[in-house]
Amino acid sequence: MAGMKTLSLKYQIFTLMLFYCSDYHKSIQKRQIILFFTSFMIKTKSKSFEKALFTY
């Protein structure tokens, strides 16, 4: 069930990103985090999750 682990890990990181987005008050920082997360999720579709994680 490696796919299930990867999915739960994605949700954990998504929750973490949402936490950081709500924690930051400057819109520029929010935008940077959202852009980072969006590009991160796009990368995970083509590569393995761990490889995409370590490219940042």
C-alpha positions as CSV (number, residue, x, y, z in Angstrom):
1,M,0.0,0.0,0.0
2,A,2.7,2.5,-0.9
3,G,0.2,4.6,-2.8
4,M,-1.8,5.1,0.3
5,K,1.2,6.2,2.3
6,T,2.2,8.7,-0.4
7,L,-1.4,10.0,-0.5
8,S,-1.5,10.5,3.3
9,L,1.9,12.2,3.2
10,K,0.6,14.6,0.5
11,Y,-2.4,15.4,2.7
12,Q,-0.1,16.0,5.7
13,I,2.0,18.4,3.6
14,F,-1.1,20.1,2.3
15,T,-2.4,20.6,5.8
16,L,1.1,21.9,6.8
17,M,1.0,24.4,3.9
18,L,-2.5,25.5,4.8
19,F,-1.3,26.1,8.4
20,Y,1.6,28.2,7.1
21,C,-0.7,30.2,4.8
22,S,-3.0,31.0,7.7
23,D,0.0,31.8,9.9
24,Y,1.5,34.3,7.5
25,H,-0.1,37.7,7.2
26,K,1.6,39.2,4.2
27,S,-0.1,38.4,0.9
28,I,3.3,38.1,-0.9
29,Q,4.4,35.3,1.5
30,K,1.1,33.6,1.0
31,R,1.4,33.8,-2.7
32,Q,4.9,32.4,-2.6
33,I,3.8,29.4,-0.5
34,I,0.8,28.7,-2.7
35,L,3.0,28.9,-5.8
36,F,5.5,26.6,-4.2
37,F,2.9,24.1,-3.2
38,T,1.2,24.2,-6.6
39,S,4.5,23.6,-8.5
40,F,5.3,20.9,-5.9
41,M,2.1,19.1,-6.6
42,I,2.6,19.3,-10.3
43,K,6.1,17.8,-9.9
44,T,4.8,14.9,-7.8
45,K,2.5,13.8,-10.6
46,S,5.5,13.1,-13.0
47,K,8.2,12.2,-10.5
48,S,8.2,10.1,-7.4
49,F,7.1,12.0,-4.3
50,E,10.4,11.8,-2.5
51,K,12.3,13.1,-5.6
52,A,10.0,16.1,-5.9
53,L,10.4,16.7,-2.2
54,F,14.2,16.9,-2.4
55,T,14.3,19.2,-5.5
56,Y,13.4,22.0,-3.1
